[in-house]
Amino acid sequence: MGLALVLLFVGAKMVLAGVIHVPIAASLLVIAAILGGSVLASIWTRRRDERHRA
């Protein structure tokens, strides 16, 4: 899901490049937040699933 969100963001940024300018730092922050959130969600769901199995 995280990769899909990153690709969606990058695609939207490319399509809207002529209309709106997103600074590089903001883009990197958004991408890092999406990837970090995806990693944390993955860890959280894995631990939750392990607890329910035990």
Buried (B, 14 or more C-beta within 10 A) or exposed (E): EBEEBBEEBEEEBEEEEEEEEEEEEEEEEBBEEBBEEBEEEEEEEEEEEEEEEE
